[in-house]
Amino acid sequence: MPEQLPQWNAVGVEPPQSLKDSGWQPGMKPAAQHMNWLLNRAYKCIEELQQAGGNVDDLTQAVESLEKTVGTHLVDYVKHPADGGTTAGTATAYTCNTSPNPIALVDKMGLMITVHVDSGANPTLKWGPLAAKSIKKPNGSAANLKKNGLYTVRYNFVNDSFILQGEGGSGNAQPKDVRVGKTFTNDDGDQTGTLVAYGVGELIKARDVVNRDYIQTDQHRPMADGAFVNSEIVTINGVEYAFSYSGKPVSSYMTCVETLTGNILWTRNVAYQWQGRIVVYDGKLYVGYYDNNAVIGTGCGLEVMNALTGASLKITKMPTNGGQLLYYVPDICFNSELKEILAIGNLEQNTCYLYRFNLDGVVIGNSTNIYSQFQDERENPNFIQAKNGFVYVASTKCVYQFNNVWSFYGKTTVFDSRTILGLALNTRDGVTYIERTGYINVLGTFLTVLASKVSVSSSLPSGLVIKGDLLGYATPTDLFTYRITADGLGVAFLTRQPIINGIGDSYGSMSMCMGMSENALVSPIYGGKEYPPIFSKTLKVIR
């Protein structure tokens, strides 16, 4: 029962603050109204406390009831998993204890444990005095526990076992089964794949497949008679293509193949002869031609095609001042400064003209007969290149220099016939020529010899090509690439790709230009009954 209140109803008068601060002093007599105020306030405060809190017994009972409720809640291992600490026992028979231990297992009862050792096959767990139960994954297979791993399990009444909660990845996949660099989880934990594999559209390095720099990407395509001595490799709209042709007087074949996949984009056959190197620019392909049977008009000239379809866009015959019909276009080139195509047109040994075409294939100018510049050598030119306002032409005996309006500037030393087998623009604002004995010679703008007799250690090289600091050529047995030194005067060996049915050094088999890029090579073929093989450093997965 609550104690009786010290009731005091007289309100009295509140003493001043100064009296509250100093208090009554000896000899003072407290005023009756001040005492009434003090006793009334004490009564009111005690009354408020008693009405709000009840008696001590009630408070004690409430506290005890709350403690019991909380205690019951804490040992409800269904709602709150028990802390089993670190296990003991063996790898296949774990034991643990909690405070308190349960007297029976109830469905969904939870337990947290840290295992002291990697689990063995089919591990079990004994919780306090209760019988041991299997530890399983959610899929029903035996659990695979790792030393110092923290795990939560719950008892499953249906299969009478502890089931791992929050179980991550599992399975028997190993790093060798998963792509390199990709992460996954198996029974052994987090792993990183080591498998080298490729998806559709991805690139494969040749050295990841075979122990060599290049691999042939196009299929073997036989034909009645092939002489694919001239070729080119160009990237159009982000795709690298290889172009090559076999030029025969009454039957020529040209083909376009994607270098990374070997897919044939197009193949074309005509009843006249293509001649000279292949030039590809801005989606168009340019090549010289000779028609001896009046299929497109007797004579020779320039043909323009759609590079991605092979469709002929324009055929232009080369005119001469005397009305003569020329029959040989040994070479053409691209003048990058004027955006024009230049070509050589020959008749007999005493007739040679140089031509300018716009990019639509229309003749915009030609020289007079310039044979007088070659008559001492008695050999018409076979190669042409243009750079910095100059045109360089070369026979197999000598290199000559003209300006863009065909004025003669000079020539190199005259060599024996069949000495020069290739001509290409170099990184020193001039031209480089290659000799049949396996040397390259670097000339400056005005044919100044900058480097002489630089050995490339191979005989009968032709098809000389220079792209940036990459130099390449073909021999009867191999395709070679070199890296040009920073000063442009030397070379360092890069790759050698063996071939069969290679080219020689006669007019019919000598290559004007070998198709080459940093990635791929097109093999010239002379006398082989097949289309030219394409060798690539990378392959593209297509299925």
C-alpha positions in Angstrom: 0.0 0.0 0.0 1.2 3.6 -0.7 2.3 5.7 2.3 -0.1 8.4 3.6 0.6 11.8 2.0 1.7 14.7 4.3 -1.2 16.8 3.2 -0.8 20.6 3.5 -3.3 22.7 1.6 -2.4 26.2 2.7 -0.6 27.7 -0.3 1.3 30.4 1.5 3.5 33.0 -0.1 6.7 32.2 -2.1 9.7 33.7 -0.3 11.9 36.2 -2.3 14.9 35.0 -4.3 17.3 36.6 -1.9 15.9 34.6 1.0 16.0 31.4 -1.2 19.7 32.1 -1.9 20.8 33.0 1.7 18.4 30.8 3.7 17.3 31.5 7.2 20.0 32.7 9.5 20.4 32.1 13.3 18.0 34.3 15.3 15.6 34.7 12.4 11.9 33.7 12.7 10.5 32.2 9.5 7.3 33.9 8.3 4.2 31.7 8.6 3.2 32.3 4.9 6.7 31.3 3.7 6.5 28.0 5.8 3.0 27.4 4.4 4.4 27.8 0.8 7.3 25.3 1.5 5.1 22.6 3.1 2.5 22.9 0.4 5.1 22.5 -2.4 6.5 19.4 -0.7 3.1 17.9 -0.5 2.2 18.5 -4.1 5.5 17.1 -5.4 5.2 13.9 -3.3 1.6 13.5 -4.4 2.6 13.8 -8.1 5.3 11.2 -7.7 3.0 8.7 -6.0 0.3 9.1 -8.6 2.6 8.7 -11.6 4.9 5.9 -10.4 2.8 3.7 -8.2 4.4 2.0 -5.3 7.8 0.2 -5.1 6.3 -3.2 -5.2 4.5 -2.5 -8.5 7.8 -1.1 -9.9 9.7 -4.1 -8.8 7.2 -6.5 -10.4 7.3 -4.5 -13.6 11.1 -4.7 -13.7 11.1 -8.5 -13.0 8.5 -9.1 -15.8 10.5 -7.1 -18.2 13.7 -9.0 -17.4 11.9 -12.3 -17.9 10.5 -11.2 -21.3 13.9 -10.0 -22.5 15.6 -13.2 -21.3 13.0 -15.3 -23.1 13.6 -13.3 -26.2 17.3 -13.7 -26.1 17.2 -17.4 -25.8 14.7 -17.7 -28.7 17.3 -19.1 -31.2 14.7 -19.1 -34.0 14.5 -15.3 -33.8 18.1 -14.7 -32.8 20.8 -17.3 -33.8 22.9 -18.4 -30.9 26.7 -17.6 -30.6 28.4 -20.9 -30.7 31.9 -19.4 -30.5 34.8 -21.4 -32.1 34.2 -25.0 -32.8 36.1 -28.0 -31.4 36.1 -31.6 -32.5 37.4 -32.8 -35.9 37.1 -31.8 -39.5 34.2 -34.2 -40.0 32.6 -33.9 -36.5 32.5 -30.3 -35.2 31.2 -29.5 -31.6 30.1 -26.2 -30.0 28.3 -24.9 -27.0 26.1 -21.8 -26.3 24.8 -20.2 -23.2 22.4 -21.7 -22.6 22.5 -24.8 -24.8 19.1 -25.8 -26.2 17.4 -28.8 -24.8 16.0 -29.7 -28.2 16.3 -28.7 -31.8 13.4 -26.7 -33.2 12.8 -26.0 -36.9 14.7 -22.9 -38.2 16.8 -22.7 -35.0 19.9 -20.7 -35.8 23.6 -20.9 -34.7 26.7 -18.9 -35.6 30.1 -20.6 -35.4 33.7 -20.0 -36.4 35.3 -23.3 -37.6 38.7 -24.2 -36.2 39.7 -26.4 -39.2 38.8 -27.0 -42.8 35.9 -29.4 -43.1 36.4 -33.0 -44.4 33.8 -35.0 -46.3 30.2 -34.8 -45.0 30.9 -32.7 -41.8 28.5 -32.8 -38.9 27.9 -30.5 -35.9 27.0 -31.4 -32.4 25.4 -28.5 -30.4 25.8 -28.9 -26.7 24.3 -32.2 -25.4 22.2 -32.8 -28.5 22.9 -35.4 -31.3 25.2 -34.4 -34.1 23.6 -33.3 -37.4 24.9 -33.0 -40.9 25.9 -29.6 -42.2 24.6 -29.1 -45.7 24.4 -26.5 -48.4 20.9 -25.2 -49.5 21.1 -27.6 -52.5 21.4 -30.6 -50.2 25.1 -31.3 -50.9 27.7 -31.5 -48.1 29.0 -28.2 -46.8 32.6 -27.2 -47.5 33.9 -25.1 -44.6 37.2 -23.2 -44.3 39.3 -22.7 -41.3 38.5 -19.4 -39.4 35.4 -19.0 -41.6 32.4 -17.5 -39.9 29.2 -19.4 -40.7 25.5 -19.2 -39.8 23.5 -22.4 -39.9 19.8 -23.2 -39.2 18.3 -26.5 -38.3 16.0 -27.9 -41.0 13.4 -30.2 -39.5 12.5 -31.8 -42.8 15.9 -33.3 -43.6 17.2 -33.2 -40.0 20.3 -31.2 -40.7 21.9 -27.8 -40.4 21.7 -25.7 -43.5 24.3 -23.1 -44.4 22.8 -19.6 -44.6 23.8 -17.0 -47.2 25.8 -19.6 -49.1 27.8 -18.0 -51.9 28.9 -19.6 -55.2 29.7 -23.3 -55.4 30.4 -25.9 -57.9 33.3 -27.7 -59.5 34.5 -25.0 -62.0 38.2 -24.4 -61.7 40.4 -21.4 -62.9 41.3 -23.3 -66.0 37.6 -23.5 -66.9 36.9 -19.7 -66.7 38.2 -17.0 -69.0 41.4 -15.4 -68.0 41.0 -12.4 -65.7 37.3 -13.1 -64.8 36.5 -13.8 -61.2 34.2 -16.5 -59.8 33.5 -18.5 -56.7 33.5 -22.2 -56.2 33.8 -24.6 -53.2 37.3 -23.3 -52.6 36.2 -19.6 -52.4 36.9 -16.7 -54.7 38.9 -17.6 -57.8 40.3 -15.9 -61.0 40.1 -17.6 -64.3 43.1 -18.6 -66.4 41.4 -20.0 -69.5 42.3 -18.2 -72.8 39.1 -18.1 -74.8 37.5 -15.7 -77.2 34.0 -14.6 -78.0 32.4 -13.6 -81.3 34.0 -10.4 -82.7 37.1 -10.7 -80.5 40.6 -10.8 -81.8 43.1 -13.7 -81.4 46.8 -13.2 -81.7 48.5 -15.7 -84.0 51.1 -16.5 -81.4 48.3 -17.6 -79.0 47.4 -20.3 -81.6 50.7 -21.2 -83.3 54.3 -20.5 -82.5 54.9 -18.0 -85.2 54.2 -14.4 -86.1 51.5 -15.0 -88.8 48.7 -17.4 -89.6 46.9 -17.8 -92.9 43.4 -16.5 -92.5 41.9 -17.1 -96.0 41.0 -20.5 -97.2 42.9 -22.3 -100.0 41.2 -21.3 -103.3 42.5 -23.1 -106.3 42.3 -21.6 -109.8 43.4 -22.6 -113.3 46.5 -20.3 -113.4 47.5 -17.6 -111.0 50.1 -14.9 -111.1 49.0 -12.6 -108.2 52.2 -10.5 -108.1 50.7 -7.1 -107.0 48.7 -6.5 -103.9 47.7 -3.9 -101.3 46.3 -3.9 -97.7 44.0 -0.9 -96.7 41.7 -0.2 -93.8 38.2 1.0 -94.9 35.6 2.0 -92.3 37.6 0.3 -89.6 38.0 -3.0 -91.4 41.3 -4.2 -92.9 41.1 -5.6 -96.5 43.6 -7.3 -98.7 43.4 -6.6 -102.5 45.3 -8.6 -105.1 45.1 -9.4 -108.8 46.3 -11.9 -111.4 46.9 -10.0 -114.7 46.7 -12.2 -117.8 46.2 -10.7 -121.3 42.7 -12.2 -121.8 41.7 -13.2 -118.3 42.5 -11.3 -115.1 41.2 -12.0 -111.6 41.0 -9.6 -108.7 39.9 -10.4 -105.2 39.2 -8.6 -101.9 39.5 -10.4 -98.6 39.0 -9.3 -95.0 42.4 -10.0 -93.4 41.2 -10.8 -89.9 38.6 -13.4 -90.9 39.6 -14.6 -94.4 36.1 -13.7 -95.5 35.9 -13.0 -99.3 34.3 -9.7 -99.9 34.3 -9.9 -103.7 36.1 -11.6 -106.6 36.0 -10.2 -110.2 37.1 -11.6 -113.5 37.6 -9.6 -116.7 38.8 -10.4 -120.3 41.6 -7.8 -120.3 44.8 -7.4 -118.3 45.3 -5.4 -115.2 48.7 -3.9 -114.7 50.8 -2.0 -112.2 50.4 -1.6 -108.5 47.0 -1.3 -106.7 46.1 2.1 -105.2 43.2 2.4 -102.8 42.0 5.8 -101.6 38.7 7.1 -100.2 36.8 3.9 -101.0 38.0 3.7 -104.6 40.5 1.3 -106.1 42.8 2.3 -109.0 44.7 0.0 -111.3 46.3 0.1 -114.7 45.0 -2.0 -117.6 45.8 -3.2 -121.1 43.2 -4.4 -123.6 44.6 -6.3 -126.6 41.3 -7.7 -127.8 39.1 -4.5 -127.8 36.9 -5.7 -124.9 36.8 -2.2 -123.6 38.8 -0.6 -126.4 42.3 -1.5 -127.6 45.1 0.2 -125.7 45.9 0.8 -122.0 44.9 3.2 -119.3 43.4 3.5 -115.8 40.4 1.7 -114.3 38.6 3.0 -111.2 36.5 0.6 -109.1 34.4 0.6 -105.9 36.9 -0.9 -103.4 34.1 -2.6 -101.4 32.2 -4.2 -104.3 34.7 -4.4 -107.2 32.2 -2.7 -109.5 33.9 -0.7 -112.3 33.3 3.0 -112.1 35.3 4.4 -114.9 37.8 3.2 -117.5 40.0 5.8 -119.2 42.4 5.1 -122.1 45.7 6.9 -122.1 46.0 9.3 -125.1 49.3 10.2 -126.8 50.3 13.3 -128.7 50.9 11.2 -131.8 47.7 9.2 -131.5 49.7 6.0 -130.7 48.1 3.3 -128.7 50.1 2.4 -125.6 50.2 -1.2 -124.4 51.9 -1.3 -121.0 51.1 0.4 -117.7 54.0 -0.8 -115.6 53.1 1.2 -112.5 50.8 3.8 -111.0 51.0 5.8 -107.7 49.0 8.2 -105.5 50.2 11.8 -105.3 49.0 12.6 -101.7 49.7 16.3 -102.0 47.7 16.9 -105.2 45.2 14.1 -104.6 45.9 12.6 -108.0 46.8 9.3 -109.6 50.0 9.2 -111.6 50.8 6.5 -114.2 53.5 5.4 -116.6 52.4 4.5 -120.1 54.9 2.7 -122.4 54.8 1.6 -126.0 58.0 0.4 -127.4 61.5 0.9 -125.9 61.5 4.4 -127.4 58.1 5.6 -126.1 57.2 6.6 -122.6 54.6 9.0 -121.2 53.6 10.1 -117.7 50.0 10.8 -116.9 47.9 12.6 -114.3 44.4 11.5 -113.4 41.9 13.0 -111.0 40.3 10.8 -108.4 37.3 10.1 -110.8 39.8 8.6 -113.3 39.7 11.5 -115.8 43.0 12.5 -117.5 44.1 16.0 -116.4 47.5 16.1 -118.1 50.3 14.1 -119.6 53.9 14.6 -120.5 55.4 14.5 -123.9 57.5 11.4 -124.8 60.2 11.5 -122.1 62.2 8.5 -123.5 65.0 10.9 -124.4 65.9 10.9 -120.7 66.3 7.1 -120.8 67.8 6.5 -124.2 71.3 6.2 -122.8 70.1 3.2 -120.7 67.8 2.0 -123.4 65.2 0.9 -120.9 61.8 2.3 -120.2 60.9 3.0 -116.5 58.9 0.5 -114.4 58.3 2.3 -111.1 56.7 5.7 -110.2 56.4 7.6 -106.9 55.5 11.3 -106.1 56.3 13.5 -103.1 57.0 17.1 -102.2 56.3 18.4 -105.7 58.6 15.8 -107.4 57.9 12.7 -109.4 60.4 9.8 -109.2 60.5 7.1 -111.9 62.9 4.2 -112.1 63.9 1.5 -114.5 65.8 -1.5 -113.3 69.0 0.5 -114.0 68.4 4.0 -112.8 66.2 6.4 -110.7 65.0 9.7 -112.4 63.5 12.8 -111.0 60.9 15.2 -112.5 58.7 17.9 -111.1 54.9 17.9 -111.3 55.0 19.5 -114.8 57.4 16.9 -116.1 60.6 19.0 -116.1 63.6 16.7 -115.8 65.8 17.3 -112.6 68.3 14.5 -112.6 69.1 10.9 -112.2 71.2 8.5 -110.1 74.2 6.5 -111.2 73.3 4.0 -114.0 73.6 0.4 -112.9 73.5 -2.9 -114.7 70.1 -4.1 -116.0 67.9 -5.8 -113.4 69.6 -4.1 -110.5 66.6 -2.1 -109.1 63.6 -4.3 -108.2 61.5 -1.9 -106.2 60.9 1.8 -105.4 59.1 3.3 -102.4 58.8 6.7 -100.7 60.9 6.9 -97.5 60.8 8.8 -94.3 63.5 11.2 -95.4 61.4 13.0 -98.0 62.9 11.0 -100.9 62.8 7.5 -102.2 64.3 4.2 -101.3 65.1 1.5 -103.9 66.0 -2.1 -103.4 68.6 -4.1 -105.3 68.4 -7.7 -106.5 71.4 -8.6 -104.4 69.6 -7.7 -101.1 70.5 -4.1 -100.4 68.4 -1.0 -99.9 69.6 2.5 -100.8 68.1 5.6 -99.2 67.9 8.8 -101.3 66.9 12.3 -100.2 64.7 14.8 -102.0 67.2 15.5 -104.8 68.4 11.9 -105.2 71.2 12.6 -102.7 72.5 9.3 -101.4 71.8 9.3 -97.6 72.4 5.6 -97.0 74.0 3.1 -99.4 74.1 -0.7 -99.5 72.0 -1.3 -96.3 71.8 -5.1 -96.2 68.5 -6.9 -95.8 70.1 -10.3 -96.3 68.0 -11.7 -99.1 68.2 -12.0 -102.8 65.8 -11.2 -105.6 63.6 -8.9 -103.4 60.8 -7.0 -105.1 57.4 -5.5 -104.2 59.2 -3.0 -101.9 56.7 -1.2 -99.6 57.2 1.4 -96.9 54.3 2.4 -94.6 55.4 4.8 -91.8 58.5 3.2 -90.3 57.6 -0.3 -91.5 59.4 -1.7 -94.6 58.6 -4.9 -96.4 59.3 -6.9 -99.6 58.9 -10.3 -101.1 61.4 -12.9 -102.4 60.8 -16.2 -104.3 60.7 -18.0 -100.9 59.8 -15.5 -98.1 58.0 -12.3 -97.1 60.1 -10.0 -94.9 59.3 -7.0 -92.7 61.8 -4.6 -91.1 61.5 -1.6 -88.7 63.1 1.6 -90.1 65.4 3.2 -87.6 64.6 6.7 -86.2 67.0 8.4 -88.5 65.5 6.7 -91.5 68.9 5.4 -92.6 68.8 1.8 -91.3 66.5 -1.1 -90.7 66.0 -3.7 -88.0 64.6 -7.2 -88.8 61.1 -8.0 -87.6 59.5 -11.0 -89.3 60.0 -13.6 -92.0 57.1 -15.6 -93.4 57.9 -18.5 -95.7 55.8 -18.9 -98.9 55.6 -21.2 -101.9 55.3 -20.3 -105.6 56.9 -17.0 -104.9 57.9 -14.3 -107.4 61.1 -13.9 -109.4 62.7 -10.9 -111.0 61.5 -11.1 -114.6 59.0 -8.5 -115.9 56.1 -10.9 -115.6 56.8 -12.1 -112.1 58.3 -9.1 -110.4 56.0 -7.4 -107.9 55.5 -3.6 -107.9 54.1 -3.6 -104.4 53.5 -6.3 -101.8 50.4 -5.8 -99.6 51.5 -5.1 -96.1 50.3 -3.6 -92.8 51.4 -3.7 -89.2 49.0 -6.7 -88.9 49.1 -8.6 -92.2 50.9 -9.6 -95.4 49.7 -10.7 -98.9 51.9 -13.3 -100.5 52.7 -12.7 -104.2 52.2 -15.9 -106.2 53.7 -16.7 -109.7 52.8 -19.9 -111.4 50.8 -21.3 -108.5 47.3 -22.5 -109.2 45.6 -20.7 -106.3 44.6 -17.3 -105.0 47.3 -15.6 -102.9 47.4 -16.6 -99.2 46.9 -13.8 -96.6 49.0 -14.0 -93.4 47.7 -12.1 -90.4 49.1 -11.6 -86.9 45.5 -11.6 -85.5 42.3 -13.4 -86.2 38.8 -12.3 -85.6 36.2 -14.8 -84.2 33.2 -15.0 -86.4 31.2 -17.8 -84.8 
